[in-house]
């Protein structure tokens, strides 16, 4: 209660502070939102040079500004991509008609939707599952409805929420209050936190599930003062989340952060860390040891995951724009960085010439490294925090779920002035016996997922689904049909 009152006080102080020309407060759009993906693609072709979100989810107004400015730049500098950039900016304006309007209290945008979902899981039950075991899941067969809204409450305060209802459950994938001052924003509530340059895979956190968290982030690239300005742009995100679920009965906290550095317009470096700590497992820890643990100097039963990443926009625009992405990580076992690392590497083509389409490939590997020998251990598992690097039945890190390897192919197409949007991903992967999904889903599996959406004015109709099958006979699938109206 005291923490909640303190955070609300900070938000109110931010709301009363003077504006300084930085991005106004706005709620976050999730990493898989079409507009976030569009802004990233425009950055990869050089049309959104200031696009440097602090994490995979991005503030609504920052996304809208990036699309609008990229459309104007494309008209001057890249006419072959100008029609798609212009269509994306127009689509954003239709979905959030008041997001970029003049200051004041207003509803930036809202939507309502209805549809149906079907789910299927055929899973052999493990004989003796480990405490951190992850079960295969799929949605229940049910009718469903959705509603979301984003409100801008002046320059320094905003709120957003998303509601999902079906015949058996009511959920809030997002609900947050955001305060902004200068280039900083503080979000209190529920939302995704994802790090790493790749689209699907990630070593620390992928942003696949929302967390109840307090998050501090930059909303615009920062530069050091004076002569240090030549070092380039920086972005920072840090979040503190709390797990209150049966999977983690000891009520731990999760602290994550990512620091990004762009010394050159084509090069972005990042360092990330996730730390699961506290709760009943920390009862009795000496107070003097707490800062040592939080700073990573000494380990007191906490669970750490680290990573560093490199993202390079290759100078190939005249032929085919390409971006190379590598994330290399470790848990807190000594020597694991080179002896038992986690790796997610990718190569993306954000535009295929003048075609409004994109292709990408990712490779994930968690296991024996190139140097030395390490006694095998299970990635994302822990002796004290037995629920693992998981919330519910969804891994916080890479969707592979730990030890093993995966090859993923991604694609997207925006046709008919972006009225038709097609996205898809296919993969082949092999999970080791000490993977979080093992033993029931160990071994090789093949799967894919996709979405097709038709947009006309303020209406959209979408069909999305996925299917995966393992060599041991297990399978899972889902299918959802939705109709949406944007207010």
Secondary structure, DSSP 4 states (H G I P E B T S, - for coil): -HHHHHHHHHHHHHHHSPP-SSPPP-PEEPTT-HHHHHHHHHHHTTS-TT---SSSSEEHHHHHHHHHHHHHHHHHH-HHHHHHHHHHHHHHHHHSTTTTSSSSEEEEEEEEEEEEEEEEEE-PPPSS--TT------PPSEEEEEEEEEEEESSSEEEEEEEEEESS-EEEEEEEEEEEETTEEEEEEEEEEE-SSSSS--SS-EEEEEEEEEEEEESS-B--SGGGGGG-EEEEEEEEEE--BTTBTT--EEEEEEEEEEEETTEEEEEEEEEEE-GGGGTT--HHHHHHHHTTSS-SS-EEEEEEEEEEEES-TTT--EEEEEEEEEESSTTHHHHS-EEEEEEEES-BTTBSEEEEEEEEEES--SSS------TT--SSSTT-SEETTEESS-TT-SSEEEEEEEEEEEETTTTEEEEEEEEEEEE-TTSTTTTTT-EEEEEEEEEEEEEETTEEEEEEEEEEEETTS-EEEEEEEEEEEE-
